[in-house]
């Protein structure tokens, strides 16, 4: 649109649609063109003008290129919602694809590719076939991209009609832009396909290298990215390729430079000559340095990539460390990245100037930057043994300026230096102790306490220093409490005098009786047991020689680093994560989003032959899921015969249970059914055996419990409490289990509520339970929550609503999992079983030889789960894809689904 077209966005009069309809059917060309502009303007601001579809399509029959473009724009937007009417435009598309004007031919084939409607796809094939062999390179390059779009819509059609072969032929085209677009299309297709499609051979290699010099900058990026995946046959070929690509390092476009660097780095792995490698490293340094003079955003991307490059090839920028010195006006994100790279490039040769810089940064005003700078000094000390003393001198100078956060950060890094160089720099401890009163951050306190405990024999007043921390022991964070406990034990073992003896008694008492932190309590019990049974063994354990810590400046695993370097100049190299960690690619064999269920399938509602009541219960845990039992004792006891499994520690405030915190419970009569899983065996419960399982009945969640008394005395006064958990499960009512006589049992149902007792952290299926009675101590056991008991009755969706919700959720909200051992033989039985748990069948379709089923369900708070199951009936192997706003819950959903399908 021209600069005067803003008038089309102005407020319209009453009866806008009829007026536009009239203008679109006007006999005057200018009036029709103005009307289409008004329609596009209305569409742009979000108004629904789909009712004008037929009238707008009629305007396609025109020689006016601008009007044709506007009509095509409208078609792309509304064809999906009006697929039947979109067919009306097909004849015009086909006709336009043979127009004498190459711009119109290209426009027609581009638009047909953008209209993602299956019915139109069939009509696209012939025009696309012609355009791929068109005389005009502009049409051919547009057609090349259209093949990739068509593959995304219908992969089988592309292969059947031979479009992939035509695309590969275009790599030999004499126009470099056509070659670049063919490479871009083939690369895109390869990423969405599970089998090899685009493989560069020595023949295509020379074609690509020739086109590289002549195509546009983005064409060069596509070709360079493709070349970086080519494995040269030998060192000589790798050298030849690098020689042809090296001129791209001088390009003005940053993307071309980084793609060239990536390609050269990949080929350097095959080059054996050290002289060639050294020369290439020299050639790559200037372009990388030049990137740092661009805008801050480009600098950041360049720095994140350089961070990876210097980990693999530090010699490239070993002499260029000054370009990474921070400028006063650099944004904080650029400064932080520069610090990381300076640490990686720091060496004995340049450490003095690096330390001067870091010392300067430590006096800046940005607190986060200052902390990072102080920490960088410590990391340099750990990395460079010869420079450690100079680094410590700088840290001591910074401590003397008495800036609180600088002092605290310095103490944290000095603790690491002590661990790196034991018995070397302990003379500075006295200086550190002067700053004791200023410490208020947990990590700094914990570091100082560690230093006092580790070197207690060298500090005359170590007991007094620790005592000053112990005064506020209950209020301290867990990190500080754990260090205080260990440091006090170290002090006692090194100086077993009266003072430390009283301190150890107070600390162990606080850490076992007064705390609700299970880590702290367990560590205290271990120390208590060690000290009371074998003090010499305690010395061997607590005062054992610690491993020397290493340099952490190159944090990435070598295989991950190689993968990230293969993805330089992409988001992967900025995130420092492999692509699959943040991108979910829908392979063509499993495509559902952005397309309706195919016609002729069993799509629509399916009422299973027998709808079961929504009261399905989880199957008993398998042996691998068997929970463990623990009995609370006033002093540490021997280890349980079966060690606890590795589960998230959610024990918050469960231990130290008192009667007032427990709900006495009362339940209705329990239903008959399969035996409940045993969670507390009689051997661990001093004769009391507890079996339990969560279940759902009539829309209500219950905890079904069975108490079996194998003791010689009656048991009564049963009480229960649940620890914080992912779903916030808590008792909703009271349970009155009658006294259980020896040799008898009692069963009950405890009503539950959700979101009352929520835990923090990642979702977990762990449910931790405490049960007590009047005759025994508190018993603790773990149960496993099966998510399907939370599936609500209102989880069924209309088919249209399902499709709309699926499309509205981004791809990042989709996750899939394969179940190679699961298979479905009786579809009806499976649908019944899933419906009984409120997982509702929506539709079914065929894809190749596979059956694809769609289900919907919801959990409390209205969170939907949209499910796609793909399998071959009767054959092992099932794939489940789920889309949900709460993607963190997906692993728990997969666990529940596997349980249901195994039943």
C-alpha positions in Angstrom: 0.0 0.0 0.0 1.1 3.6 -0.6 1.7 6.3 2.0 -1.9 7.6 1.4 -3.6 4.4 2.2 -4.1 5.1 5.9 -7.6 6.4 5.1 -8.7 2.8 4.6 -8.2 2.2 8.4 -10.5 5.1 9.3 -13.7 4.5 11.2 -16.4 2.9 8.9 -20.0 3.8 8.7 -22.9 1.6 9.7 -23.5 -1.4 7.4 -19.8 -1.7 6.5 -20.0 -5.3 5.1 -22.9 -4.6 2.6 -21.1 -1.5 1.5 -17.8 -3.3 0.9 -19.7 -6.1 -0.9 -21.2 -3.6 -3.2 -17.9 -1.9 -3.9 -16.2 -5.3 -4.6 -18.7 -6.0 -7.3 -18.4 -2.6 -8.9 -17.8 -2.4 -12.6 -15.0 0.1 -12.0 -11.5 -1.3 -11.5 -10.3 1.5 -9.1 -13.4 1.1 -6.9 -12.8 -2.6 -6.7 -9.1 -2.0 -5.8 -10.1 0.5 -3.1 -12.6 -1.9 -1.7 -10.0 -4.8 -1.5 -7.7 -2.4 0.4 -10.5 -1.6 2.8 -11.1 -5.3 3.3 -7.3 -5.9 4.0 -7.3 -2.9 6.4 -10.3 -4.3 8.3 -8.6 -7.8 8.4 -5.4 -6.3 9.7 -7.1 -4.6 12.7 -8.8 -7.9 13.6 -12.3 -7.6 12.0 -14.0 -10.6 10.6 -14.4 -10.1 6.9 -14.6 -13.8 5.9 -18.2 -13.3 4.7 -16.8 -11.4 1.7 -14.7 -14.4 0.6 -16.5 -15.0 -2.7 -16.6 -11.3 -3.6 -12.9 -10.9 -3.0 -12.0 -14.0 -4.9 -13.9 -12.6 -7.9 -11.4 -9.7 -8.0 -8.6 -12.1 -8.7 -9.3 -11.9 -12.5 -7.2 -8.8 -13.0 -4.1 -7.7 -14.7 -3.3 -5.3 -11.9 -0.4 -6.9 -9.9 -1.0 -4.8 -6.8 -4.7 -5.9 -6.6 -3.7 -9.5 -7.3 -1.2 -9.4 -4.4 -3.9 -8.0 -2.0 -6.4 -10.7 -3.0 -3.8 -13.4 -2.5 -3.0 -12.0 0.9 -6.7 -12.2 1.8 -6.9 -15.8 0.5 -3.9 -16.9 2.6 -5.6 -15.6 5.7 -9.1 -17.0 5.2 -8.7 -20.1 3.1 -8.3 -22.3 6.2 -11.6 -21.3 7.6 -13.3 -21.4 4.1 -11.7 -24.4 2.4 -14.7 -25.2 0.2 -14.8 -21.6 -1.1 -11.0 -21.6 -1.6 -11.4 -24.2 -4.3 -13.1 -21.4 -6.4 -9.7 -19.7 -6.6 -7.9 -22.8 -7.9 -8.5 -22.1 -11.6 -7.1 -18.6 -11.3 -4.0 -20.0 -9.5 -3.4 -22.5 -12.3 -4.0 -19.8 -14.9 -1.7 -17.4 -13.2 1.0 -20.0 -12.9 1.2 -19.9 -16.7 1.1 -16.1 -17.0 3.7 -14.4 -19.3 4.8 -12.2 -16.4 7.3 -14.2 -14.2 6.3 -12.2 -11.1 2.7 -13.4 -11.4 3.8 -17.0 -12.0 5.9 -16.9 -8.9 3.2 -15.1 -6.9 0.7 -17.8 -7.8 2.8 -20.7 -6.8 4.0 -19.0 -3.6 0.4 -18.3 -2.5 -0.8 -21.8 -3.3 2.0 -23.1 -1.1 1.0 -20.8 1.8 -2.6 -22.0 1.7 -2.4 -25.0 3.9 -5.6 -26.7 2.8 -5.5 -30.4 1.7 -8.0 -29.9 -1.1 -5.9 -27.3 -2.8 -2.7 -29.3 -2.5 -3.7 -31.7 -5.2 -4.2 -28.8 -7.7 -0.8 -27.3 -6.7 1.2 -30.2 -8.0 1.0 -29.6 -11.8 1.7 -25.8 -11.6 4.6 -26.5 -9.1 6.1 -29.1 -11.5 6.0 -26.6 -14.3 7.5 -23.8 -12.2 10.4 -25.9 -11.0 11.5 -26.1 -14.6 10.5 -22.5 -15.5 12.8 -20.5 -17.7 12.9 -17.6 -15.2 15.2 -18.1 -12.2 12.9 -16.0 -9.9 10.1 -18.5 -10.5 12.4 -21.5 -10.0 13.7 -20.2 -6.7 10.2 -19.5 -5.4 9.0 -22.9 -6.5 12.0 -24.5 -4.6 10.7 -23.0 -1.3 7.2 -24.1 -2.2 8.3 -27.7 -2.2 9.4 -27.5 1.4 6.0 -26.0 2.3 4.2 -28.7 0.4 6.3 -31.4 2.2 5.1 -29.9 5.5 1.5 -30.3 4.4 1.7 -33.7 2.7 5.1 -35.5 2.7 3.9 -38.5 0.8 2.6 -36.4 -2.1 6.0 -34.7 -2.5 7.8 -38.0 -2.7 5.2 -39.6 -5.0 5.3 -36.8 -7.5 9.1 -36.7 -7.6 9.5 -33.1 -6.2 12.5 -34.2 -4.1 14.4 -35.3 -7.2 13.4 -32.0 -9.0 14.7 -30.1 -6.0 18.0 -32.0 -6.0 18.3 -31.2 -9.7 18.1 -27.5 -8.9 21.4 -27.7 -6.9 23.0 -27.9 -10.4 21.1 -24.8 -11.6 23.2 -22.1 -13.2 21.6 -19.4 -11.0 23.2 -19.2 -7.6 19.9 -17.9 -5.9 18.1 -21.0 -7.2 20.8 -23.2 -5.8 20.6 -21.4 -2.4 16.9 -21.8 -2.2 17.1 -25.5 -3.2 19.6 -26.0 -0.4 17.4 -24.1 2.1 14.3 -26.2 1.1 16.2 -29.6 1.2 17.7 -28.7 4.6 14.2 -27.8 6.0 12.8 -31.1 4.6 15.7 -33.1 6.1 15.0 -31.6 9.6 11.4 -32.7 9.4 12.1 -36.2 8.1 13.4 -39.2 9.9 15.3 -40.7 6.9 18.3 -39.2 4.9 17.1 -37.0 2.1 19.8 -34.3 1.5 23.3 -35.7 1.4 26.1 -33.7 -0.1 28.4 -35.6 -2.4 31.7 -34.5 -3.9 29.8 -33.6 -7.1 27.3 -31.4 -5.4 30.1 -30.0 -3.2 31.7 -28.2 -6.1 28.3 -26.8 -7.3 27.7 -25.4 -3.8 31.1 -23.8 -3.5 30.7 -22.2 -6.9 27.3 -20.8 -6.1 28.6 -19.5 -2.7 30.5 -16.6 -4.3 27.6 -15.3 -6.3 24.4 -15.6 -4.2 23.0 -13.2 -1.7 24.2 -13.1 1.9 21.3 -15.2 3.2 21.8 -17.7 0.4 25.4 -17.9 1.5 24.3 -18.7 5.1 22.1 -21.6 3.8 24.9 -23.0 1.7 27.5 -22.6 4.5 25.3 -24.3 7.0 24.8 -27.2 4.6 28.5 -27.5 3.9 29.3 -27.6 7.7 27.5 -31.0 7.8 29.7 -32.4 5.0 32.5 -34.7 6.1 35.5 -34.4 3.8 37.1 -37.6 2.6 40.6 -36.6 3.7 42.7 -33.7 5.0 43.5 -32.5 1.5 39.8 -32.1 0.5 39.1 -30.4 3.9 41.9 -27.9 3.1 40.5 -27.2 -0.3 37.0 -26.6 1.1 38.4 -24.3 3.8 40.4 -22.3 1.2 37.3 -21.7 -0.9 35.3 -20.6 2.2 37.9 -18.4 3.9 37.0 -15.3 1.9 33.5 -15.3 3.5 35.2 -14.3 6.8 35.5 -10.8 5.4 31.8 -10.5 4.7 29.9 -7.5 6.2 27.0 -9.7 7.4 27.6 -11.2 10.8 25.6 -14.3 10.1 27.8 -15.1 7.1 30.9 -14.7 9.2 29.7 -17.0 12.0 28.5 -19.6 9.5 31.9 -19.5 7.8 33.6 -19.9 11.1 31.4 -22.9 12.0 32.1 -24.5 8.6 35.9 -24.0 9.0 35.9 -25.3 12.6 34.2 -28.5 11.4 36.7 -29.1 8.6 39.7 -28.3 10.8 39.0 -31.5 12.7 40.2 -33.4 9.6 43.3 -31.2 8.9 46.4 -32.8 10.3 49.0 -30.1 9.4 49.7 -27.9 12.4 50.9 -25.1 10.2 47.6 -25.0 8.3 45.6 -25.1 11.5 47.7 -22.3 13.0 47.2 -20.1 9.9 43.4 -20.7 10.0 43.3 -19.7 13.6 45.1 -16.5 12.7 42.6 -15.8 9.9 39.6 -16.4 12.1 40.6 -14.0 14.9 40.1 -10.6 13.0 36.5 -11.3 11.9 35.5 -12.5 15.3 37.0 -9.4 16.9 35.2 -7.2 14.3 31.9 -8.7 15.5 32.5 -7.0 18.9 32.2 -3.5 17.4 28.6 -4.1 16.3 25.4 -3.3 18.2 25.2 -4.8 21.8 22.6 -7.4 20.8 24.9 -8.7 18.0 27.9 -8.5 20.4 26.0 -10.7 22.8 25.3 -13.4 20.2 28.9 -13.2 19.0 30.2 -13.5 22.6 28.1 -16.5 23.3 29.5 -18.2 20.2 33.1 -17.1 21.0 32.6 -18.6 24.4 32.2 -22.0 22.7 34.9 -21.4 20.2 37.6 -20.6 22.7 36.8 -23.7 24.7 37.7 -25.8 21.6 40.4 -23.6 20.1 41.7 -21.1 22.7 44.7 -20.2 20.4 42.3 -18.3 18.0 41.9 -15.4 20.4 44.7 -16.0 22.9 46.4 -12.7 21.9 43.2 -10.7 21.6 42.1 -10.6 25.3 42.1 -6.8 25.4 39.1 -6.7 23.0 37.1 -8.4 25.8 37.8 -5.7 28.4 34.5 -4.2 29.4 33.6 -0.6 28.4 31.8 1.7 30.7 28.7 1.8 28.5 28.4 -1.9 27.7 25.1 -3.4 28.8 25.3 -5.8 31.8 24.6 -8.9 29.7 27.6 -8.1 27.4 29.9 -7.4 30.4 29.0 -10.7 32.0 29.8 -12.6 28.8 33.1 -10.8 28.4 34.1 -11.8 31.9 33.5 -15.4 31.2 35.6 -15.3 28.1 38.4 -13.4 29.9 38.6 -16.2 32.5 38.8 -18.7 29.7 41.6 -16.8 27.9 43.5 -15.9 31.1 47.1 -17.4 31.1 50.4 -16.8 33.0 51.4 -14.4 30.3 48.4 -12.0 30.5 47.2 -12.6 34.1 48.6 -9.3 35.4 46.6 -7.1 33.0 43.5 -9.3 33.5 43.7 -8.9 37.3 44.0 -5.2 37.0 40.8 -5.2 34.9 39.0 -7.4 37.4 40.1 -5.2 40.3 38.8 -2.2 38.5 35.4 -4.0 37.9 35.2 -4.8 41.6 34.8 -1.1 42.3 31.9 -0.6 39.9 28.4 0.3 41.0 26.5 -2.7 39.6 26.4 -5.2 42.4 25.9 -8.3 40.2 28.8 -7.3 38.0 31.0 -6.7 41.0 30.2 -10.1 42.5 31.0 -11.8 39.2 34.3 -9.9 38.9 35.4 -11.0 42.4 34.4 -14.5 41.6 36.4 -14.3 38.4 39.5 -13.5 40.4 39.0 -16.6 42.4 38.4 -18.7 39.3 41.7 -17.4 37.8 43.5 -18.4 41.0 42.1 -21.9 40.8 42.9 -22.1 37.1 46.5 -20.8 37.2 48.6 -22.1 40.0 51.5 -19.7 39.4 49.2 -16.7 39.6 47.3 -17.9 42.7 49.3 -15.7 45.1 48.8 -12.6 43.0 45.0 -13.3 42.9 44.9 -13.7 46.7 46.7 -10.4 47.1 44.1 -8.7 44.9 41.3 -10.3 47.0 42.9 -9.1 50.2 43.1 -5.6 48.9 39.4 -5.8 48.0 38.5 -7.0 51.5 40.3 -4.0 52.9 37.9 -1.6 51.2 35.2 -2.9 53.5 32.4 -3.0 51.0 30.1 -5.6 52.4 29.1 -7.6 49.3 32.7 -7.5 48.0 34.0 -8.9 51.3 31.4 -11.7 51.3 32.1 -12.7 47.7 35.9 -12.6 48.4 35.4 -15.0 51.3 33.4 -17.4 49.2 36.1 -17.6 46.5 39.0 -17.8 49.1 37.3 -20.9 50.5 37.5 -22.5 47.0 41.2 -21.4 46.7 41.9 -23.1 50.1 40.4 -26.3 48.6 42.4 -26.0 45.5 45.7 -25.3 47.3 45.5 -27.0 50.8 48.1 -25.9 53.4 49.4 -23.1 51.2 47.7 -19.8 51.9 46.2 -20.3 55.4 48.2 -17.3 56.7 45.4 -15.0 55.5 42.8 -16.6 57.8 43.3 -13.9 60.5 42.5 -11.2 58.0 39.3 -13.0 57.0 38.2 -13.4 60.7 38.3 -9.6 61.0 35.3 -9.4 58.7 33.2 -12.0 60.7 30.6 -9.5 61.9 29.8 -8.1 58.5 28.6 -11.5 57.0 24.9 -11.7 56.4 24.6 -13.8 53.2 24.1 -17.6 53.6 26.8 -18.6 51.2 29.4 -16.3 52.7 28.5 -17.4 56.2 28.7 -21.0 55.2 32.1 -20.4 53.5 33.6 -18.7 56.6 32.2 -21.4 58.9 33.8 -24.1 56.6 37.2 -22.3 56.9 37.0 -22.1 60.7 36.1 -25.8 61.0 38.7 -26.9 58.5 41.5 -25.0 60.1 40.2 -25.0 63.7 43.6 -26.3 65.0 45.3 -23.1 63.6 42.7 -20.6 64.9 43.2 -20.0 68.7 39.6 -18.8 69.3 37.9 -21.1 66.8 35.3 -22.2 69.5 34.4 -18.5 70.2 34.0 -17.7 66.5 31.8 -20.7 66.0 29.8 -19.9 69.1 29.0 -16.5 67.7 27.2 -18.2 64.8 25.5 -20.9 67.0 23.5 -18.3 68.9 21.1 -18.0 66.0 21.3 -21.6 64.9 17.5 -22.3 64.6 17.0 -19.1 62.5 19.9 -19.7 60.1 19.2 -21.1 56.5 19.8 -24.8 55.9 23.1 -24.2 54.1 24.5 -22.4 57.2 23.1 -24.9 59.6 24.7 -27.8 57.8 28.1 -26.1 57.7 27.8 -25.2 61.4 27.0 -28.8 62.3 30.0 -30.2 60.4 32.4 -27.4 61.6 31.4 -28.0 65.2 32.1 -31.8 64.8 35.5 -31.0 63.2 36.3 -28.6 66.1 35.3 -31.2 68.7 37.5 -33.9 67.0 40.5 -31.6 66.7 40.1 -30.0 70.2 38.1 -32.4 72.4 38.0 -29.9 75.4 35.1 -28.9 77.5 34.0 -25.9 75.4 33.7 -27.8 72.1 32.1 -30.7 74.0 29.2 -28.5 75.2 28.9 -26.9 71.8 28.6 -30.3 70.1 25.9 -31.4 72.6 23.9 -28.2 71.9 24.3 -28.4 68.1 23.3 -32.1 67.9 20.3 -31.4 70.1 19.2 -28.5 67.9 19.8 -30.5 64.7 17.9 -33.6 65.8 15.1 -32.4 68.0 14.4 -28.8 67.1 14.7 -28.9 63.3 12.2 -30.1 60.6 14.9 -30.3 57.9 15.5 -34.0 57.1 18.9 -33.4 55.6 20.2 -31.7 58.7 18.6 -34.2 61.1 20.0 -37.2 59.2 23.5 -35.8 59.1 23.3 -35.0 62.8 22.2 -38.5 63.6 25.1 -39.9 61.6 27.6 -37.7 63.4 26.0 -38.6 66.8 26.2 -42.3 66.1 29.8 -42.0 64.8 30.9 -40.0 67.9 29.2 -42.3 70.4 30.4 -45.6 68.9 33.8 -44.9 67.5 35.5 -41.5 67.7 38.5 -42.7 65.7 36.2 -43.8 62.8 34.5 -40.3 63.1 37.9 -38.7 62.6 38.6 -40.9 59.5 35.3 -39.9 58.0 34.9 -36.2 59.0 38.6 -35.2 58.8 39.4 -37.3 55.7 41.5 -35.7 53.1 39.3 -33.9 50.6 39.8 -34.1 46.9 41.4 -31.0 45.3 38.9 -29.1 43.3 39.6 -28.3 39.7 39.2 -25.4 37.2 35.5 -25.1 36.2 36.0 -22.4 33.5 35.4 -25.0 30.8 32.2 -26.5 32.1 30.9 -28.2 29.0 31.3 -31.8 28.3 33.4 -32.4 25.1 30.6 -34.2 23.3 28.1 -31.4 24.1 30.7 -28.8 23.1 31.2 -30.5 19.7 27.4 -30.6 19.2 27.1 -26.9 20.1 30.0 -26.0 17.7 28.1 -27.8 14.9 25.2 -25.4 15.7 27.2 -22.1 15.8 25.2 -19.1 14.6 21.9 -20.7 15.7 19.9 -20.3 18.9 21.5 -23.4 20.2 24.9 -21.7 20.4 23.3 -18.8 22.3 21.5 -20.9 24.8 24.4 -23.3 25.1 21.9 -26.2 24.8 21.4 -28.8 22.1 18.5 -28.0 19.8 16.3 -30.9 21.1 16.4 -29.4 24.6 14.3 -26.4 23.6 12.8 -27.2 20.1 10.2 -29.9 19.6 10.2 -30.9 15.9 7.1 -32.7 14.7 8.3 -35.4 12.3 6.2 -35.9 9.2 5.2 -39.4 10.3 3.5 -38.0 13.5 1.9 -34.8 12.2 -1.3 -33.6 13.8 -1.1 -29.9 14.6 -2.1 -27.4 11.9 -4.2 -29.9 10.0 -7.7 -31.3 10.5 -8.4 -35.0 11.0 -8.4 -36.4 7.5 -11.7 -37.0 5.7 -12.9 -40.6 5.7 -11.4 -41.3 9.1 -13.5 -42.2 12.2 -13.2 -38.7 13.4 -15.9 -37.4 15.7 -17.4 -38.6 18.9 -17.1 -42.2 19.8 -19.3 -43.6 22.6 -17.5 -46.7 23.9 -19.8 -49.7 24.2 -19.8 -49.5 28.0 -19.0 -46.3 29.8 -17.7 -47.3 33.2 -18.1 -45.1 36.3 -15.4 -42.6 36.8 -13.8 -44.4 39.6 -10.8 -46.2 38.2 -8.0 -46.9 40.6 -4.3 -47.2 40.0 -2.7 -50.6 39.7 -0.5 -51.7 42.5 3.1 -50.4 42.2 5.5 -52.8 40.7 8.5 -54.0 42.6 10.6 -51.2 41.3 8.1 -48.7 42.8 7.9 -50.4 46.1 8.2 -47.7 48.8 10.3 -48.1 51.9 9.3 -47.7 55.6 11.2 -45.9 58.3 10.5 -45.8 62.0 11.3 -42.7 64.0 13.6 -43.3 67.0 14.9 -40.8 69.6 18.5 -41.7 68.7 20.0 -43.0 65.5 19.3 -46.7 64.9 20.7 -49.3 62.6 20.0 -48.9 58.9 16.8 -50.3 57.5 17.2 -53.7 55.8 15.9 -52.2 52.5 17.5 -48.9 51.5 15.3 -46.0 50.5 14.9 -45.4 46.7 16.2 -42.3 45.2 13.2 -40.0 45.5 12.9 -36.2 45.8 13.2 -35.1 49.4 9.9 -33.5 50.3 9.9 -34.2 54.0 9.4 -30.5 55.0 7.6 -30.5 58.3 6.6 -34.2 58.6 9.2 -35.3 61.1 8.5 -34.1 64.6 4.8 -34.9 64.2 2.7 -34.1 67.2 -0.8 -35.2 68.1 -2.3 -31.8 67.5 -1.0 -31.8 63.9 -2.7 -35.0 63.0 -6.3 -35.4 61.9 -8.1 -38.3 63.6 -10.1 -40.0 60.8 -13.4 -41.5 60.1 -14.6 -43.3 57.0 -17.5 -44.9 55.3 -17.6 -48.6 54.4 -14.9 -49.6 52.0 -15.5 -51.2 48.6 -14.3 -54.7 47.6 -11.7 -54.8 45.0 -8.1 -56.0 44.1 -5.8 -56.2 47.1 -4.2 -52.9 48.1 -0.4 -52.6 47.8 1.5 -53.0 51.1 3.3 -49.8 52.0 4.4 -50.6 55.5 5.2 -54.4 55.9 4.6 -56.0 59.3 8.4 -56.7 59.6 9.1 -52.9 59.5 6.0 -51.8 61.5 6.7 -53.9 64.6 3.7 -56.2 63.6 1.5 -53.5 62.1 1.0 -53.8 58.4 -0.5 -50.9 56.4 -1.8 -51.2 52.8 -3.1 -48.2 51.0 -4.0 -46.7 47.6 -5.5 -43.5 46.3 -8.8 -44.0 44.5 -11.6 -42.0 42.9 -15.3 -42.6 43.5 -18.2 -40.5 42.3 -16.0 -37.6 41.5 -14.3 -37.6 45.0 -10.7 -38.7 45.8 -10.3 -41.1 48.7 -7.3 -42.7 50.4 -8.2 -46.4 50.8 -6.3 -47.8 53.9 -6.1 -51.3 55.4 -4.6 -51.8 58.9 -3.6 -55.4 59.8 -2.6 -56.1 63.4 0.0 -58.9 63.7 1.1 -57.8 67.3 0.0 -59.3 70.6 -1.8 -56.2 71.8 -4.8 -54.2 70.5 -4.0 -51.0 68.5 -6.1 -47.9 68.7 -6.0 -44.1 68.3 -4.9 -44.1 64.7 -3.9 -40.7 63.2 -2.5 -39.7 59.8 -0.8 -36.8 58.2 0.4 -36.2 54.6 3.5 -34.3 53.8 3.5 -31.5 51.2 3.1 -32.9 47.7 2.8 -31.8 44.1 -1.0 -32.0 44.1 -1.5 -30.6 47.6 -3.3 -33.7 48.8 -4.5 -33.5 52.4 -7.1 -35.3 54.6 -10.6 -33.7 54.1 -12.2 -35.5 57.0 -11.6 -37.6 60.1 -11.2 -41.3 60.3 -12.2 -43.4 63.2 -10.7 -46.8 62.9 -12.0 -48.9 65.7 -9.5 -50.6 67.9 -7.8 -53.3 65.9 -7.5 -56.5 67.9 -4.5 -58.9 67.5 -4.8 -61.0 64.4 -7.6 -58.8 62.9 -7.7 -55.9 60.4 -9.7 -52.7 59.7 -10.3 -51.0 56.4 -11.4 -47.4 55.8 -11.8 -44.7 53.1 -10.3 -41.3 53.9 -11.8 -38.4 51.8 -9.1 -36.2 50.4 -8.8 -32.6 49.2 -6.4 -31.1 46.7 -4.2 -28.0 46.6 -4.2 -27.7 50.4 -0.7 -28.9 51.0 1.4 -27.9 48.0 5.1 -28.6 47.8 7.6 -26.5 45.8 10.0 -27.8 43.1 9.4 -30.0 40.1 6.3 -32.2 40.0 6.7 -35.6 41.6 4.5 -38.6 42.1 5.8 -39.1 45.6 3.3 -39.0 48.5 4.9 -39.2 52.0 2.6 -40.4 54.8 3.0 -40.5 58.6 0.7 -42.8 60.6 0.7 -43.2 64.4 -1.3 -44.9 67.1 -1.4 -44.9 70.9 0.8 -48.0 71.3 3.6 -47.4 68.7 5.9 -44.7 67.4 5.2 -42.7 64.3 5.5 -44.8 61.1 6.6 -43.2 57.8 6.1 -44.6 54.4 5.9 -43.5 50.8 3.1 -44.0 48.3 3.0 -43.2 44.6 0.4 -40.8 43.2 -1.1 -42.0 39.9 -2.2 -38.9 38.1 -5.3 -40.4 36.5 -7.2 -40.2 39.8 -7.3 -36.4 39.3 -8.9 -36.6 35.8 -12.2 -34.7 36.2 -15.7 -35.5 34.8 -15.7 -32.4 32.6 -12.7 -33.3 30.5 -14.6 -34.2 27.3 -14.1 -31.7 24.5 -16.1 -31.1 21.3 -14.0 -32.1 18.3 -13.8 -28.5 17.0 -12.9 -27.3 20.4 -10.2 -30.0 20.6 -8.7 -28.9 17.3 -8.8 -25.2 18.2 -7.2 -25.8 21.6 -4.5 -28.0 20.0 -3.6 -25.3 17.5 -3.7 -22.5 20.1 -1.1 -24.2 22.3 2.5 -23.5 21.1 4.8 -26.3 20.0 6.8 -25.8 23.2 3.8 -27.1 25.1 3.9 -30.4 23.3 6.0 -33.4 24.5 6.0 -37.0 23.4 7.2 -40.3 24.7 7.6 -43.8 23.2 6.4 -46.9 25.0 8.1 -49.7 23.1 6.7 -52.5 25.3 3.1 -51.4 25.2 0.6 -52.6 22.6 -3.2 -52.5 22.1 -5.1 -55.6 20.9 -8.7 -54.8 21.9 -9.5 -51.1 21.1 -12.9 -51.2 22.6 -11.6 -52.5 25.9 -8.9 -49.8 26.0 -11.4 -47.0 25.2 -13.7 -48.3 28.0 -10.8 -48.4 30.5 -9.7 -44.9 29.7 -13.2 -43.5 29.7 -13.7 -45.0 33.2 -10.9 -42.7 34.4 -12.3 -39.7 32.6 -10.0 -39.8 29.6 -12.4 -39.2 26.7 -12.0 -40.4 23.2 -12.3 -37.7 20.6 -11.4 -39.1 17.2 -9.4 -41.7 15.3 -7.6 -41.6 12.0 -5.3 -43.7 9.8 -1.8 -42.6 9.0 0.0 -45.1 6.7 -0.3 -48.4 8.5 -0.8 -46.8 11.9 -3.9 -45.9 13.9 -3.9 -42.5 15.6 -6.3 -41.9 18.5 -7.1 -38.5 20.1 -8.3 -38.1 23.7 -8.9 -35.2 26.0 -9.0 -35.0 29.8 -8.7 -32.4 32.5 -7.2 -32.1 36.0 -8.5 -29.8 38.7 -8.2 -26.0 38.0 -9.4 -26.7 34.5 -6.0 -27.7 33.1 -6.6 -29.7 29.8 -4.5 -32.5 28.5 -4.8 -33.2 24.7 -3.5 -36.6 23.9 -2.5 -38.3 20.6 -1.8 -42.0 20.7 -0.1 -43.6 17.7 0.2 -47.4 17.4 -0.2 -50.4 15.1 -3.0 -52.5 16.5 -1.7 -55.8 17.9 2.0 -54.8 17.5 4.3 -53.7 20.3 5.2 -50.0 20.3 3.1 -47.0 21.1 3.8 -43.3 20.9 2.0 -40.7 23.0 2.1 -37.0 22.3 0.5 -34.6 24.8 -0.2 -30.9 24.6 -1.1 -29.0 27.8 -0.6 -25.5 29.3 1.2 -27.2 32.2 4.0 -29.1 30.4 5.8 -29.8 33.7 3.0 -32.3 34.5 3.6 -34.3 31.3 6.0 -36.9 32.9 3.4 -37.7 35.6 0.7 -38.0 32.9 2.9 -40.5 31.0 3.4 -42.6 34.2 -0.4 -42.7 34.7 -1.1 -43.6 31.1 1.4 -46.4 31.2 -0.2 -47.8 34.3 -3.7 -47.7 32.7 -2.6 -49.4 29.5 -0.8 -52.1 31.3 -3.9 -53.1 33.3 
